[in-house]
Amino acid sequence: MSLQSQMLALVLVLVFMGSCPYMAAPPGEPDDEAFDLENYDLNNEMDWEKLDLFGNIYEYDDLDQEFEVGTVAPANQQTAEHYEKEGTLPTPPLAPVTLDFKGPGIFGPETGLGMPICLLCVCIGGSVYCDDTGLDQIPVLPKDTTHFYGRFNKIRHVKNTNFINLNKLQSIDLTGNKISGMDEEVFRSLPQLQVLLLADNNLQVMPELPITMKHIDLRNNRLISHGVHSEGFKDMSQLEFLYMSNNNLDYIPTPLPLSLRVLHLQNNNIQSLHEDTFCNRHDRNFIRSNLEDIRLDGNPLNINLFAKAYVCLPRLPVGSH
């Protein structure tokens, strides 16, 4: 290429670079320095990573001097450079966290297993749920407990002290345990108890129950008639549901309160009925209007032989004829 052609090509390159804003020299710097062809020689020792968009070379050490990052000095006044050299960052000390399990608190009293009841079980409001937790005894319950669920555990005995001072307790559900015995006065101190569910246990004898009861479930135990208190249900003026099926009862535990609506006694050993079992032979006008569901099937009893026992009932019992 002739010298004349080389000069023309250089002029065209300079014109093109001048028309492009990204390729223009930064203000205040001579064009001949910014576009020195030696600066674009790849063989020169140049740190290309430090070039900005305009061809300026930044030294990061200078940036460190121009910008300060505010930091909180550690308590021993050690500098950030010290921690950087050590390879660690200062961590403010944490205050020790402790949980007080000794008092009632939010977790309730401590159980015999060494755990607060509301960590072992689930406490929601006044309800304590201890279902299927492997318990072999009733845990110590918070004093404000209203409903206790201890189903499907391994409890064998219920003591007088298990429910002491629980004046708000309204229902107890111990279905599906291995309970074979209860202290006589275990429920006597519960002024508001209304629901007692003890199905699927091994009970032969029932302790005395408070007269506040509304719902009693004793299905699938080994109850015998002599194990139920004589006239034990008489004064329960609010009792509506009494389930005693699949036991070893020889007779119906009378007298029954007028409030009773459901009486299930199927699969026992009941062989006879008395005229006063449900009715009042001295009052021919007596009507037991609430008792509409009586189950006597599965007993060695022919209900056709005891017609006078049903004259006061709105519906005949279910049983073999």
C-alpha positions in Angstrom: 0.0 0.0 0.0 1.3 3.5 -0.9 1.9 6.1 1.7 -0.9 8.1 0.3 -3.3 5.2 0.8 -2.1 4.6 4.4 -2.8 8.3 5.3 -6.3 8.1 3.8 -7.1 5.0 5.8 -5.9 6.6 9.0 -8.0 9.7 8.4 -11.1 7.5 7.9 -10.4 5.6 11.2 -10.1 8.9 13.1 -13.3 10.3 11.6 -15.2 7.1 12.5 -13.9 7.1 16.1 -14.7 10.7 16.6 -18.4 10.1 15.6 -18.8 7.2 18.2 -19.4 8.5 21.8 -18.0 5.4 23.4 -14.8 5.6 21.5 -14.3 9.3 22.1 -11.6 10.5 24.4 -12.7 11.5 27.9 -13.1 15.2 28.4 -10.0 17.1 29.4 -7.5 14.5 28.0 -5.5 15.1 24.8 -6.6 12.9 22.0 -3.1 11.9 21.1 -2.6 10.3 24.5 -5.9 8.6 24.7 -5.6 7.0 21.3 -1.9 6.3 21.3 -1.7 3.2 19.1 0.9 1.8 21.4 -1.8 1.4 24.1 -3.7 -1.0 21.9 -0.8 -3.3 21.4 -1.7 -6.6 22.9 1.9 -7.4 23.5 2.3 -4.5 25.9 1.9 -5.3 29.6 -1.5 -3.8 30.3 -4.1 -4.9 33.0 -7.1 -5.0 30.7 -9.4 -5.9 33.7 -8.8 -2.4 35.1 -9.9 -0.5 32.0 -13.3 1.2 32.3 -15.7 1.9 29.4 -13.7 5.0 28.5 -10.3 3.5 28.6 -9.4 4.8 32.1 -7.3 2.6 34.3 -8.6 2.3 37.9 -6.4 1.3 40.8 -8.5 -0.5 43.4 -6.2 0.5 46.1 -7.1 4.1 45.5 -10.8 3.3 45.7 -10.2 1.9 49.2 -8.8 5.2 50.3 -11.7 7.2 48.8 -14.6 5.2 50.2 -15.1 4.2 53.8 -17.6 1.6 55.0 -19.0 2.3 58.4 -18.5 -0.5 60.8 -19.3 -1.1 64.5 -16.0 -1.6 66.3 -15.9 -4.8 68.4 -15.8 -4.5 72.2 -12.1 -5.0 72.4 -11.4 -2.3 69.7 -9.7 -4.7 67.3 -9.7 -3.4 63.7 -11.3 -4.9 60.7 -7.9 -5.6 59.3 -7.2 -7.9 62.2 -10.2 -10.0 61.5 -9.5 -10.0 57.9 -6.0 -11.4 58.5 -7.4 -14.0 60.9 -10.0 -15.1 58.4 -12.9 -14.5 60.8 -15.5 -11.9 61.4 -16.5 -10.6 64.8 -19.7 -12.0 66.2 -21.6 -10.1 68.9 -22.1 -12.3 72.0 -25.6 -13.8 72.4 -27.5 -13.5 75.6 -28.1 -16.9 77.2 -31.6 -18.3 76.6 -33.2 -20.3 79.4 -36.7 -21.9 79.7 -38.2 -22.1 83.2 -39.8 -25.6 83.4 -40.2 -25.6 87.1 -43.3 -23.5 87.5 -46.6 -23.9 85.7 -45.7 -21.2 83.1 -46.9 -21.6 79.6 -45.7 -25.2 79.4 -47.7 -26.4 82.5 -46.3 -28.4 85.4 -43.6 -30.9 85.1 -44.6 -34.5 84.5 -43.2 -37.7 86.0 -41.2 -38.1 82.8 -39.2 -34.9 83.6 -40.9 -32.9 80.8 -43.5 -30.1 81.1 -46.9 -31.4 80.2 -47.4 -29.0 77.3 -44.2 -30.1 75.6 -45.0 -33.8 76.0 -48.6 -33.3 74.9 -50.5 -30.6 73.0 -52.2 -27.8 75.0 -54.8 -25.7 73.2 -56.7 -23.4 75.4 -58.0 -25.6 78.3 -57.7 -28.8 76.3 -54.7 -31.1 76.8 -54.1 -33.8 74.1 -51.9 -36.7 75.1 -53.2 -39.3 72.7 -50.8 -42.1 71.7 -47.8 -40.7 73.5 -46.8 -43.9 75.4 -48.0 -42.7 78.8 -48.2 -45.3 81.5 -49.8 -42.9 84.0 -51.9 -39.8 84.1 -49.5 -36.8 83.8 -49.8 -33.7 86.1 -52.2 -31.4 84.3 -52.4 -27.6 84.4 -55.0 -26.3 86.9 -57.0 -24.6 84.1 -57.5 -27.9 82.2 -61.1 -28.3 81.0 -60.7 -31.3 78.6 -58.2 -34.1 78.9 -57.5 -36.6 76.1 -55.2 -39.5 77.0 -56.4 -42.1 74.5 -54.4 -45.1 73.2 -51.7 -45.2 75.8 -50.5 -47.8 78.3 -52.2 -46.5 81.5 -53.1 -49.3 83.9 -54.3 -47.5 87.0 -55.9 -44.2 87.8 -55.1 -42.7 91.2 -57.0 -40.4 93.5 -54.3 -37.7 93.1 -54.4 -37.7 89.3 -57.2 -35.1 89.0 -56.9 -33.3 92.3 -57.6 -29.5 92.3 -58.8 -29.6 88.7 -62.0 -27.7 89.4 -62.5 -26.7 85.7 -62.2 -30.2 84.3 -65.3 -31.1 82.2 -64.3 -34.2 80.2 -61.9 -37.1 80.5 -61.2 -39.4 77.6 -59.1 -42.5 78.4 -60.3 -44.7 75.6 -58.0 -47.5 74.5 -55.7 -47.9 77.5 -55.1 -50.9 79.7 -56.9 -49.6 82.8 -57.9 -52.4 85.2 -58.3 -50.4 88.4 -59.3 -47.0 89.7 -59.1 -45.5 93.2 -62.6 -45.1 94.6 -62.5 -41.3 95.0 -60.7 -40.5 91.8 -63.6 -38.5 90.3 -65.3 -37.3 93.5 -63.4 -34.0 93.6 -64.4 -32.8 90.1 -67.4 -30.4 90.5 -67.8 -29.8 86.7 -67.1 -33.3 85.2 -69.7 -34.1 82.6 -68.1 -36.5 80.1 -66.2 -39.7 81.0 -65.0 -42.0 78.2 -63.4 -45.2 79.3 -64.2 -47.6 76.4 -61.7 -50.4 75.4 -60.1 -51.0 78.8 -60.1 -53.8 81.4 -62.3 -52.4 84.1 -64.3 -54.7 86.3 -65.3 -52.2 89.0 -66.4 -48.6 88.5 -65.6 -45.9 91.1 -68.2 -43.5 92.3 -69.1 -40.9 89.7 -70.2 -37.3 90.3 -73.9 -36.4 89.8 -72.9 -33.8 87.1 -72.4 -36.5 84.5 -74.0 -36.2 81.0 -72.2 -38.8 79.0 -70.6 -42.1 80.2 -68.9 -44.6 77.9 -67.9 -47.9 79.4 -68.0 -50.1 76.3 -65.7 -53.0 75.8 -64.6 -53.5 79.4 -65.1 -56.4 81.8 -67.7 -54.8 84.1 -69.8 -57.0 86.4 -73.0 -55.9 87.9 -71.6 -55.9 91.5 -68.8 -53.7 90.2 -71.3 -50.8 89.5 -72.5 -48.8 92.5 -76.1 -49.6 93.5 -78.3 -46.7 92.4 -75.1 -45.1 91.1 -76.9 -43.3 88.2 -80.1 -42.3 90.1 -79.2 -38.7 91.0 -77.5 -37.9 87.7 -80.3 -35.5 86.6 -78.3 -34.4 83.5 -77.2 -37.9 82.2 -78.3 -38.4 78.6 -75.9 -41.1 77.2 -74.9 -44.3 78.9 -72.9 -46.9 76.9 -72.2 -50.2 78.6 -72.2 -52.7 75.8 -69.8 -55.6 75.6 -69.3 -56.2 79.3 -70.4 -58.9 81.8 -73.4 -57.3 83.4 -76.2 -59.5 84.7 -78.9 -56.9 85.0 -79.6 -53.2 84.1 -78.2 -50.8 86.7 -81.4 -49.2 88.0 -82.9 -46.8 88.8 -82.2 -44.7 85.7 -82.6 -40.9 85.6 -85.4 -39.4 83.6 -83.0 -37.4 81.6 -81.6 -40.5 79.9 -81.9 -40.6 76.1 -79.6 -43.5 75.0 -79.0 -46.8 76.9 -76.7 -49.4 75.1 -76.4 -52.7 76.9 -76.0 -55.1 74.0 -73.7 -58.1 74.3 -73.9 -58.6 78.1 -75.4 -61.3 80.2 -78.8 -59.8 81.0 -81.5 -62.4 81.4 -84.5 -60.6 82.8 -86.2 -57.3 83.2 -88.3 -55.9 86.1 -91.5 -53.9 85.7 -89.8 -50.9 87.3 -86.7 -51.2 85.2 -87.9 -48.3 82.9 -91.4 -47.6 84.2 -93.3 -47.2 87.5 -95.7 -49.9 88.3 -97.4 -47.7 90.9 -98.1 -44.9 88.4 -99.8 -46.0 85.3 -99.6 -42.5 83.9 -95.9 -42.4 84.1 -94.2 -41.8 80.7 -90.5 -41.9 80.1 -90.5 -39.7 77.0 -86.7 -39.1 76.6 -85.5 -42.7 76.4 -85.8 -43.5 72.7 -82.7 -45.7 72.1 -82.4 -48.9 74.1 -80.2 -51.7 72.9 -80.5 -55.1 74.5 -79.5 -57.3 71.6 -76.8 -59.9 72.2 -78.2 -60.8 75.6 -79.8 -64.1 76.7 -83.1 -62.2 77.0 -86.4 -62.5 75.1 -87.9 -59.1 75.3 -91.4 -60.5 74.4 -91.6 -61.9 77.9 -91.4 -58.5 79.6 -94.1 -56.4 77.9 -95.1 -54.6 81.1 -91.5 -53.2 81.3 -92.0 -51.1 78.2 -95.5 -49.6 78.5 -94.0 -46.2 79.5 -91.5 -46.0 76.7 -91.9 -44.1 73.4 -90.1 -47.0 71.6 -89.5 -50.7 72.2 -86.0 -51.8 73.0 -83.9 -53.5 70.3 -83.3 -57.2 71.2 -84.2 -60.8 70.4 -87.9 -61.7 70.2 
